[in-house]
């Protein structure tokens, strides 16, 4: 909004419009005529304004900013975005996982933390959450997990019974459910939460040495949260509480900042590490791999068109640049396909030509045609060719994301490591060693409130056993409160 003098209204083709208020009719009281092009254009566009919402992560918001490297990590990666002194434009999108468009920002749910780096080498997307782990480790279960967190088929309502039914039949969820039911399950604002890659990625340096890495964006505002009661109140008062908070903070110059810190594991160390380093339900304890500072992320510009810059923003883990690659994490490898396929279904095959998704670096690809294509192509449109078309240059790439693998094709879980003997160990460590007494009490209260809300007898019995395996004392307290 501004106080500038208004410009003349035009059609979408740029032709001047006669009226913003009155349709073209036969006389003042007569019928509307079909050749009122502007009326037809406005009505037809209105009917098509809504694109399919994301599935999941439908509700969210974001802002533009920049990432500034503050420490030298060039011995670990040759990626230009992480070289000393590098400053890169960014876009971030925060979101909730299960909620639809219009759902309250303050539901208890993991938060998406997705970053787009407009690097000199192309787009680099980092798709993460506000937790360092996830509910499952095999992508075959992902669709079923999301369905269990959304709405029933019969009455269209969210249902705690089917959530706990899935969780208690999927013991690998225990670590993430402990995070979810704790304080970080409802952040005070997007500014007051950390962001994690959760997945393990590969970095490669200029000499070709490989490393396994995890990203940790630590909020400079300090981690803070809402209690369940506060969140419930805000859900009824302001369903866009987190979206509004981010926009207002940037508008008044209170720019949110995060410090990026990395956990870095030597390539060979992964072969014998006590936990499977690619299991998305596990963390790497910081005593084994301490955090190493890399740089600062600052959000300093609000979007000007929420639809084109946020709703049409497409993040995908397979948008990689030289020096960065994927890992054997099964969930990450599947997302390499699933995210880009979701964007093609939701936005169209040429979604990367939408300005917010367009790289700042030159594009020389052989993609052509398709709905809503905006960039012209020129011959030759095939490779190899002898007419000067783009030619692949292996010198500009590297071995990031490549590793040795050998074995039969099987459908099995990850090979267990020395301390992978159960799915409840790290969740128990979180309860006993990370949380203080007050946080443990809030965790217990949140779990009880969730379980009391429609969870059936058989599923409740499994849930109590689930928490007994996490921590005996916590389970006893939950059981006692369930009797109140």
Secondary structure, DSSP 8 states (H G I E B T S, - for coil): ---S-----B-TTS-B-S-SS---BSSTTS-B-TT-HHHHHHHHHHHT------SS--SEEEEEEEEEE-S--TTT---GGGSTT-EEEEEEEEEESS--TT--TTSS--EEEEEEEEETTEEEEEEEESSSS-S-S-GGGHHHHHHHHS--TTT----HHHHHHHHHT-GGGHHHHHHHHSGGGSBS-GGGS-EE--S-EEEE-TT--EEEEEEEEEETT---B--HHHHHHHHHH-TTHHHHHHHHHHHTT---EEEEEEEEEEGGGGGT-SS-TT-TT----TTTS--EEEEEEEEEE--S-HIIIIIT----TT---TTEE--S-HHHHHHHHHHHHHHHHHH-TTGGGSGGG--SS---------TT--S---S--SSS-SSS-----GGG---TT-----S----------TT-S-SSHHHHHIIIIIS-HHHHHHHHHHHHHHHTTT--HHHHHHHHHHHHHH-HHHHHHHHHHHT-
